[in-house]
Amino acid sequence: MPTPLKIFVAGGTGAIGRYVVPALVNSGHQVSALARTPASAAALAADGARPVDISLFDRQALAHVLTGHDAIVNMATALPSTARFLSDKAWRRNEYVRIEGSAALFDAATAVGVGRIVQESVAMVYPDGGAAWIDESTGPDRYPRAVCSLAAEDNAHRLTAAGGTGVVLRFGVFCGRGAEHSELILAAARKHIATVLGPPSGFLSSIHLADAAAAVVAALEVPAGVYNIVDDEPLTKRDYARAATAAVHTRPWLWAPGRAALLGGRRLTSLTRSLRVSNKRFRAATDWTPRYRSAADAWRAMATERT
Ligand SMILES: NC(=O)c1ccc[n+]([C@@H]2O[C@H](COP(=O)([O-])OP(=O)(O)OC[C@H]3O[C@@H](n4cnc5c(N)ncnc54)[C@H](OP(=O)(O)O)[C@@H]3O)[C@@H](O)[C@H]2O)c1
């Protein structure tokens, strides 16, 4: 059992957050978490966390609440739903939450001496790597949709520069109940539609939400820096889509949208590029091992989980 810490969580009610809060509590940590609605507060309390009703952007209130905490886990995002993924307006909200939210947390953390921030980021900040493996030494691609994630990363690094520990976790594409796009892909698979975004030979790096949550717990003990949180065996997009249909025992009759997704240009590049991302650095720094070694395992698990 790790040393029990006092942890403040932002984004604890989201797709990944709903797995992270119980994982932290079950590891013996004392968790307080932002709740914006009574329903969220009740869900967090049921998971063993103390709900806190303040604004993510209110530095004074944050500093007050953060006093005495050892670490912050920031997973607050406002990623557009799949239906609004191409909308610039919908992305502006996400940019505000990621950029201003992470800045407010950094300011409040330094004001009251919180020593560690674990910041959620995405593996999609890497440039298209074709079939080559990508590790943390690869510089990010500062395309418009990536800028807010990179700004949040910078706020974590500012804590390191100020003498604390800023840890950035670049997650692969989530798989699991509650991650909207993976629900949609599995629903399409049940109708014999294999979802492929971009060239089918490109790679996609995935992570089951349970493994993502376990990585957040492990990240409370790693040195400052950037770590990729992906499974062991990224699949090609063709195999990823085929694995989703296999998980629900169907055969793919239609492959969509495929290369046509490239027409989305820079608005869809985060999903159409080829990303064969390595988790070696995080695995060397921790004893974390993904339970679901590839998306094929994750799809199988998701297909049998309760909706
Ligand atoms: N990495 C990937 O896999 C990837 C790629 C593409 C798409 N997606 C999709 O995007 C979602 C990503 O999951 P996620 O957990 O990162 O995001 P999410 O499920 O959208 O959760 C976002 C979290 O941030 C909080 N939040 C949003 N606006 C806030 C604000 N103004 N102040 C304070 N908190 C705020 C939300 O709180 P409330 O509950 O109060 O709203 C929630 O806790 C998934 O549904 C997934 O399908 C993920």
The ligand as a Gaussian input file, in Angstrom:
#p B3LYP/6-31G(d) Opt

LIG

0 1
 N       -8.141000      10.451000     -24.874000
 C       -9.211000       9.956000     -25.513000
 O       -9.439000       8.834000     -25.566000
 C      -10.278000      10.717000     -26.237000
 C      -10.170000      11.072000     -27.561000
 C      -11.302000      11.608000     -28.197000
 C      -12.467000      11.776000     -27.485000
 N      -12.544000      11.399000     -26.204000
 C      -13.825000      11.532000     -25.471000
 O      -13.732000      12.602000     -24.590000
 C      -14.066000      12.222000     -23.300000
 C      -12.758000      12.314000     -22.522000
 O      -12.934000      11.868000     -21.253000
 P      -12.558000      12.827000     -20.101000
 O      -12.735000      12.093000     -18.827000
 O      -11.211000      13.393000     -20.411000
 O      -13.635000      14.002000     -20.279000
 P      -15.145000      14.071000     -19.872000
 O      -15.770000      12.763000     -19.719000
 O      -15.766000      15.063000     -20.795000
 O      -15.043000      14.717000     -18.399000
 C      -14.598000      15.997000     -18.220000
 C      -14.484000      16.297000     -16.745000
 O      -14.121000      17.674000     -16.633000
 C      -15.113000      18.333000     -15.869000
 N      -15.350000      19.693000     -16.333000
 C      -15.772000      20.086000     -17.553000
 N      -15.933000      21.423000     -17.571000
 C      -15.614000      21.873000     -16.327000
 C      -15.597000      23.145000     -15.714000
 N      -15.948000      24.240000     -16.382000
 N      -15.232000      23.238000     -14.421000
 C      -14.882000      22.125000     -13.725000
 N      -14.868000      20.888000     -14.242000
 C      -15.237000      20.757000     -15.535000
 C      -16.382000      17.517000     -16.007000
 O      -17.231000      17.821000     -14.919000
 P      -18.830000      17.653000     -15.010000
 O      -19.081000      16.198000     -14.780000
 O      -19.333000      18.507000     -13.915000
 O      -19.243000      18.125000     -16.378000
 C      -15.790000      16.115000     -15.972000
 O      -15.507000      15.736000     -14.653000
 C      -14.592000      10.812000     -23.339000
 O      -16.008000      10.812000     -23.294000
 C      -14.113000      10.283000     -24.652000
 O      -15.092000       9.499000     -25.318000
 C      -11.454000      10.896000     -25.566000

